[in-house]
Amino acid sequence: MRLLTTKKISPHFKDRLIQHGMSLISHPFIQIESLPISISKVQPILIFTSQNAVNIAFESVEIKKQIQGKNCFCVGEKTKSLLEEKGQKVIKMCQNSSDLAQFIAKNHENDSFSFFCGKQRRPEIETILHQKKIVLAIHELYQTNLTPHHFQMHFDGVLFFSPSAVTSFFMENSWSDHMHGFCIGTTTASELAKYTPQFSTAKQPSESHLLLTIHHYYSQHYAKK
């Protein structure tokens, strides 16, 4: 089976897919561009919903000085691991922005937060925290640029890792009946559902769970033939 991955994947994930009999084509359908930013004040608790925001924040000497040692809330296991690698203490991790926003609204009404993010992002954290009148400072560190590309070749499946990559893919490509999508998480799946019902979503947003989802689908699909 031939798969298209819409971003560069880890060597381990690539090797595991090949071991399962998959052939792979990779194209990055989005590109991250850092934005110039000057931060005068950082709130006591930090929120990160992407690895991109973590990396860019710690690449800046100015930002790094202001955030080192502060407690963090985050979305996703990889974001949590990256923050801990940087020496930060993660006091709460959720699988999506909505769950994290609900947790903060319920348990931290009197706290103040700095949200490090991209210009394109899910609205739940801002919406829910503002409804609760929780202090939230927004620090936009990057923007996501779409890098669409047209493929003429046939693919059995397409791996999606972000809603933006879904949008970028469909700018130049259509979906055929024999194709199946594989989404890293529910937010990405919600975007793909606008174009096709033919997709599966990993139970948890990680490469290992995405691999299980791919293997399960093709085992079932080809077992029936």
Secondary structure, 3 states (H helix, E strand, C coil): CEEEECCCCCHHHHHHHHHCCCEEEECCCEEEEECCCCCCCCCCEEEECCHHHHHHHHHCHHHHHHHCCCEEEEECHHHHHHHHHCCCEEEEEECCHHHHHHHHHHHCCCCEEEEEEECCCCCHHHHHHHHCCCEEEEEEEEEEEECCCCCCCCCCEEEECCHHHHHHHHHHCCCCCCCEEEECCHHHHHHHCCCCCCEEECCCCCHHHHHHHHHHHHHHHHHCC
